Amino acid sequence: MTQQISAIAAYDDGDIDTNRSDNPHLNDLIASRYSRRQTLMGGISAAATAVFGGAMLSACGSSDPDEAPLVAVTAGANGTATSGQKVTLTGSVTGNSLSSGWTQISGTPVTLTTVSPTVSTFVAPSVTSTTPLVFRFTGTNLSGTPSTADTTVTISAAVLGFTAVAKNLNDVVTVPAGYTATVLYRLGDPIAAGVAAYKNDGSDTEFSKRAGDHHDGMSYFGLAATGTAPDPTNNTRGVLVMNHENITVPYLHTAGATAVGGVRPEAEALKEIECHGVSVVEINRTGGAWSYLQTGALNRRITPMTPMAFSGPAKGHALLKTVYSKDGTTGRGTINNCANGTMPWNTYLTNEENWVGYFRRDSGDAAVRTAAGAAKENVSLARYGRSEGGTGNNGWSTVVAADASSTVYSRWNVTAKAGLAADGTADFRHEVFQYGWVVEIDPFNATSVPRKRTALGRMNHEGCVIGRTVVGVSPAFYMGDDAQNEYLYKFVSTAKWAAADASNADRLAMGDKYLDAGILYVAKLAADGSGTWLPLVFGQGGLTAASTVYPFADQADVLINTRLAADVLGATKMDRPEWTAVNPATGEMYLTLTNNSSRTVANTDAANPRAYSDPKTSGGASNGNANGHVIRLRETGDTSEALSFKWDIYAFGAGSDLDAANINLSGLDATNDFSSPDGLWFGLPSNITGTATPLMWIQTDDGAYTDVTNCMMLAAIPGVVDDGATKTITNTIGGATGTQATRIGKAPGTALRRFLVGPKQCEITGIFSTPDGKSVFVNIQHPGEGGNAAAISSSWPASQAGTPASPSRPRSATVVITKDDGGVVGL
């Protein structure tokens, strides 16, 4: 069949004239505009420009906004930066511009800060690999038509962004070029209305209303505009909470400490007692300068005389009963507070370290306890270092109080009195058991009573740091027991983490929830790089009444005698476990092992592998593990609830001139060699220093390297567990020689660098930052501790402004470190 094409409808695109209006054609517009202006503009080019706009207006010189020429813009060349660096974007506009500015087009989002219409800045975001960010600069002409240009900034992983500070013996805090250290809060500074300025001549009193001595562990809490609640984002107003570990007695009194017939004056003892404890003080930043507020509503001092409450399994236990607390539920004060802990529910943990030395125990005490049926108390006292003899640190127990009913001084004598109640309710024989705890403080309630958290055990608590929190998982808290050959601990809460608890207004109730019930573990490290957490649970692992080490009665007894329980379980003896810190990106836990003079060639192990002689040029060689090391572990499955882990040694302290094969195992050089690591802290996850590749700070408390340099603080960007290799070293002390295999992390190299050197005879300890990481608070402890009022050996902090005309008594103090360009400190 032949198809008839005419019978098939053809395609119709609708292209017909249906507009019968009188609106003009384009040609009409051109003609009209041309006829109106050609005599002024000189021809058809002006008519065409008026219709077709910007590209042709630039040469017209028109003052009519409807006919404004486009502007010409540039965005600068492409660039590079590393995470944490401050980046400046600079554009340019040629021609009359209505507005201009920068926007981000692609890549990891950043916050742009406008400096001027053509200049914006941002902080390079945290990345683990090379990441391009594209930014657009836009300029608009007078009629609002935009012109744009793009530039790309390629971001690489964070690196340390400063030149290493040289080792030195100067009497100032030395920081890198481009940084400033400012003194903020010093021994004796008044923190209450009506308290006089500090004279610093030994005559000052009222230390319950002044800054204490030996500033140590420290936390910053952002303060809300109301002045009574937390604001975790506030970078300019906050509460600084810090420990006052100890005192430098010669500088506190007019001519040093005195005693008549072995009896200390009450006024001197009271001053010394009040100089211990904790400060809570409001601070703010105005016009770029930080200061503390003397009359802050939250200001207070917590001292060895402040009322305390016990919580957890040991609350009310027989060993906590005294004449002051007959039911064992309360006590007085906290002392020798070293490192700290910052809880996500906005409380502060202070930790009682070398507390036992403050107590007096007279000859005959052991016999009285034995006769009273408490012979095992003698075992406990010996294990915690309180033998018979001596009057205790500073001799406070010798004071004869003006108030005959006062027990402020007699409490420091824990000698059991024959003929008094055997349960301890008639004397202070059990006062010593009221110390050695983690203490929780609510910095936002000046009337709250601090709580001693007994579930976390009793020891020389250096610090207590919480690991990463994961919803639905029990959080872990890591603690070192700071004494030679003591142990590393972890407490795992019974409670599962709930994110809402971070903002709960009843902060101490959150402490009750997470810190009063759980399991305390002690670490056992194996030579192959594995490790096990051993539970300190009554009835398990030999922790029973049948133990030949110590007959445990119950779980409270296990916690009160944590060291003895860890002995029974066979935990690994460590080289003075000090500060702990948790990498917020990986969850790995780092621990400083300061040094150990009792480490010998015969008793090294894989986790504590060195025994050698450090050839100090003055004072003779230091033997053992004189320079310390930093160890780290990673929980199995990266969970806080794990019962096993892997470990290696991140870095070994050593002078760069020491034997690289057997002592300077981390390959340290003049930019990063150090000795006796102590303070340890990671940047906050609220800023670049705590994300992706976090920044870690190491502080030193040194005695082996002080002929070369004052104590210091270093910055590091560490790797991960198992990024190095195993190595066998040869240890030698005198005629003793032996080999030891160990596990060494990747050499830190340029990712470890000296950031700060302190003044003479000081220790660098205590560090925290504002949420944005742009202000870092650091404590300088006991400068000039080797001198006295008649022979001042440091004038710091007076010397920070220049050498004073005459020596000034040194004072422990907090400094705040900022970057001169306003950037993030350290990167």
Disulfide bonds with the S-S distance in Angstrom:
none
